[in-house]
Amino acid sequence: MKTHVVDGLVKRCSVFEDFLRNRQKVSMDKADKEDVLAFFDATKDRKAEVGNLLRAVSLYYRFKSKPELSAVASKLREQRISSARKSFELKNFRGINAEYAAKLSAVGVRNAEQLLQLGKTRTDRRKLADKTGIPSEALLEFVKLSDLSRIEGVKGTRARLYYDAGIDTVEKMAKWDSEKLRTYLVDFVNRTGFEGIAPLPKEARNTVEEAKRLPKIIEY
């Protein structure tokens, strides 16, 4: 991790430390879940900054081998990002069947967030497939594209690239090394003639890091 990135994380952790001192805590190591929740409540109005603050806290506790606190901060960050982000319209995913997107829209499922709520489990997807007449495999494709779109910066074209390259879930993305991911995708684009470019190194790194932070919400 580059020096300026580390410096930024340390600076943001110091904001949490100051908050804890005001709550009569000595250090971040003595904080608990309620402290993290209270910190979120105290900073949630700092719209442009709260996500980065929570990311720093999550990384700190991951480094300190406190997965519960890391997960709490990460989940709060995702909730904050999700609430601020307009959910991606299903019809705008590249390469999808427009007729199926229209059938989903007809039953009130127009965007990725709605589909992820109604298609979380195999049972949910079977019910939705029966209701819409969409083949199960085609519906699963919509769900996987929607799952990938939870990653910041991954929308119509990027979701399609990752899906077509076989990296079709957030969990699969999280297992990649970012440099190997970029090399693999450059080769995939060149080999298949995919209409688009592979992610640049910084984008690949951010994509993998974001995937690692996101909770699993879909049953495959």
Phi, psi and omega per residue, in radians:
M1 nan 2.335 -3.072
K2 -1.192 2.709 -3.051
T3 -1.027 -0.760 -3.093
H4 -1.174 -0.507 3.089
V5 -1.219 -0.771 3.105
V6 -1.074 -0.753 3.136
D7 -1.060 -0.694 3.117
G8 -1.136 -0.707 3.123
L9 -1.137 -0.742 3.124
V10 -1.084 -0.763 3.138
K11 -1.065 -0.728 -3.128
R12 -1.255 -0.606 3.073
C13 -1.130 -0.554 3.129
S14 -1.149 -0.491 3.065
V15 -1.122 -0.744 3.097
F16 -1.138 -0.717 3.120
E17 -1.065 -0.747 3.098
D18 -1.072 -0.707 3.113
F19 -1.081 -0.752 -3.119
L20 -1.137 -0.660 3.118
R21 -1.059 -0.646 3.107
N22 -1.220 -0.325 3.082
R23 -1.737 0.318 3.086
Q24 1.213 0.412 3.063
K25 -1.714 2.582 -3.101
V26 -1.455 -0.728 -3.056
S27 -2.689 2.995 3.110
M28 -1.121 -0.501 -3.112
D29 -1.180 -0.334 -3.139
K30 -1.768 0.072 3.140
A31 -1.319 2.803 3.087
D32 -2.295 -3.061 -3.085
K33 -1.002 -0.726 -3.114
E34 -1.104 -0.561 3.104
D35 -1.176 -0.727 3.131
V36 -1.130 -0.745 3.105
L37 -1.096 -0.718 3.137
A38 -1.165 -0.633 3.107
F39 -1.111 -0.716 3.098
F40 -1.085 -0.794 3.125
D41 -1.048 -0.648 -3.082
A42 -1.334 -0.378 -3.048
T43 -2.012 -0.029 -3.005
K44 -1.124 -0.349 3.099
D45 -1.410 -0.181 3.085
R46 -1.500 1.264 -2.874
K47 -0.966 -0.724 -3.065
A48 -1.390 -0.207 -2.987
E49 -2.031 -0.446 -2.977
V50 -1.059 -0.630 3.124
G51 -1.070 -0.758 3.135
N52 -1.204 -0.615 3.089
L53 -1.104 -0.794 -3.134
L54 -1.190 -0.602 3.081
R55 -1.083 -0.761 3.134
A56 -1.084 -0.753 3.137
V57 -1.125 -0.750 3.130
S58 -1.072 -0.794 3.133
L59 -1.130 -0.654 3.125
Y60 -1.055 -0.840 -3.091
Y61 -1.277 -0.451 3.022
R62 -1.165 -0.752 3.107
F63 -1.096 -0.610 -3.118
K64 -1.484 0.125 3.135
S65 1.008 0.784 3.032
K66 -2.113 1.323 -3.005
P67 -1.071 -0.537 -3.115
E68 -1.134 -0.824 -3.139
L69 -1.196 -0.644 3.088
S70 -1.074 -0.738 -3.125
A71 -1.172 -0.661 3.121
V72 -1.076 -0.855 -3.139
A73 -1.104 -0.700 -3.135
S74 -1.146 -0.737 -3.138
K75 -1.142 -0.730 3.107
L76 -1.094 -0.688 3.110
R77 -1.092 -0.784 3.137
E78 -1.106 -0.704 3.103
Q79 -1.087 -0.706 -3.138
R80 -1.144 -0.769 3.139
I81 -1.143 -0.743 -3.111
S82 -1.108 -0.691 -3.114
S83 -1.214 -0.471 -3.114
A84 -1.578 -0.244 -3.043
R85 -1.772 2.261 3.073
K86 -1.247 2.219 -3.091
S87 -1.145 2.498 -3.048
F88 -1.305 2.336 3.133
E89 -1.238 2.315 -3.107
L90 -1.035 -0.652 -3.101
K91 -1.122 -0.290 -3.093
N92 -1.637 -0.044 3.032
F93 -1.179 2.339 -3.113
R94 -1.217 2.376 3.020
G95 1.418 0.136 -3.126
I96 -1.466 2.878 3.071
N97 -1.422 1.974 -3.065
A98 -1.082 -0.565 3.130
E99 -1.132 -0.710 3.127
Y100 -1.199 -0.669 3.091
A101 -1.069 -0.674 3.123
A102 -1.175 -0.659 3.116
K103 -1.141 -0.682 3.077
L104 -1.150 -0.740 3.122
S105 -1.065 -0.615 -3.114
A106 -1.130 -0.419 3.102
V107 -1.814 0.271 3.045
G108 1.552 0.212 3.133
V109 -1.887 1.668 -3.018
R110 -1.904 -0.406 -3.070
N111 -2.288 3.001 -3.047
A112 -1.081 -0.709 -3.114
E113 -1.089 -0.749 3.131
Q114 -1.115 -0.736 -3.123
L115 -1.161 -0.684 3.136
L116 -1.147 -0.523 3.080
Q117 -1.251 -0.679 -3.044
L118 -1.641 -0.138 -3.095
G119 -2.176 0.551 -3.050
K120 -1.161 -0.693 -3.049
T121 -2.021 2.932 3.093
R122 -1.067 -0.702 3.119
T123 -1.094 -0.769 3.107
D124 -1.016 -0.757 -3.085
R125 -1.233 -0.598 3.074
R126 -1.101 -0.747 3.126
K127 -1.103 -0.730 -3.125
L128 -1.204 -0.644 3.105
A129 -1.129 -0.742 3.117
D130 -1.125 -0.668 -3.089
K131 -1.231 -0.624 -3.040
T132 -1.752 -0.332 -3.053
G133 1.375 0.221 3.112
I134 -1.485 2.295 3.095
P135 -0.964 2.518 -3.065
S136 -0.991 -0.725 -3.112
E137 -1.152 -0.658 3.121
A138 -1.194 -0.660 3.102
L139 -1.159 -0.695 3.113
L140 -1.095 -0.612 3.078
E141 -1.066 -0.783 3.086
F142 -1.041 -0.731 -3.125
V143 -1.129 -0.761 -3.120
K144 -1.162 -0.701 3.077
L145 -1.098 -0.695 3.125
S146 -1.168 -0.675 3.103
D147 -1.081 -0.805 3.120
L148 -1.086 -0.557 -3.095
S149 -1.221 -0.143 3.027
R150 -1.196 -0.397 3.115
I151 -1.306 2.252 -3.106
E152 -1.017 2.276 3.129
G153 1.534 -0.087 3.140
V154 -1.778 1.909 -3.130
K155 -2.309 -2.326 -2.983
G156 -0.960 -1.058 -3.057
T157 -1.324 -0.769 -3.118
R158 -1.118 -0.744 3.124
A159 -1.052 -0.717 3.122
R160 -1.144 -0.721 3.120
L161 -1.039 -0.872 -3.101
Y162 -1.147 -0.705 3.125
Y163 -1.081 -0.859 -3.110
D164 -1.140 -0.502 -3.135
A165 -1.445 0.011 3.092
G166 1.587 0.029 3.093
I167 -1.734 1.255 -2.862
D168 -1.759 0.183 3.038
T169 -2.457 2.797 3.081
V170 -1.074 -0.677 -3.128
E171 -1.096 -0.701 3.105
K172 -1.151 -0.718 3.118
M173 -1.059 -0.694 -3.074
A174 -1.119 -0.339 -3.095
K175 -1.508 -0.135 -3.068
W176 -1.477 2.610 2.851
D177 -1.470 2.331 -2.994
S178 -1.085 -0.637 3.140
E179 -1.197 -0.711 3.104
K180 -1.189 -0.620 3.093
L181 -1.045 -0.846 -3.113
R182 -1.102 -0.767 3.127
T183 -1.047 -0.767 3.133
Y184 -1.082 -0.752 -3.089
L185 -1.282 -0.594 3.045
V186 -1.054 -0.785 3.117
D187 -1.129 -0.717 -3.131
F188 -1.080 -0.797 -3.139
V189 -1.089 -0.773 -3.129
N190 -1.166 -0.665 -3.061
R191 -1.318 -0.620 -3.039
T192 -1.759 -0.251 -3.078
G193 1.306 0.406 3.108
F194 -0.937 2.330 -3.092
E195 -1.420 1.482 -3.113
G196 2.833 3.040 -3.122
I197 -1.939 2.733 3.055
A198 -1.239 2.722 3.121
P199 -1.105 2.554 3.028
L200 -1.266 2.863 -3.055
P201 -0.912 -0.781 -3.115
K202 -1.137 -0.717 3.130
E203 -1.132 -0.747 3.122
A204 -1.065 -0.738 3.134
R205 -1.116 -0.802 -3.141
N206 -1.134 -0.641 -3.132
T207 -1.119 -0.805 -3.141
V208 -1.153 -0.751 -3.137
E209 -1.088 -0.728 3.125
E210 -1.132 -0.733 3.128
A211 -1.069 -0.642 3.131
K212 -1.172 -0.510 -3.108
R213 -1.451 -0.430 -3.030
L214 -1.297 2.415 3.087
P215 -1.290 2.686 3.051
K216 -1.351 2.205 -3.122
I217 -2.174 -0.161 -3.081
I218 -1.996 2.381 3.050
E219 -1.633 2.087 3.128
Y220 -1.855 nan nan
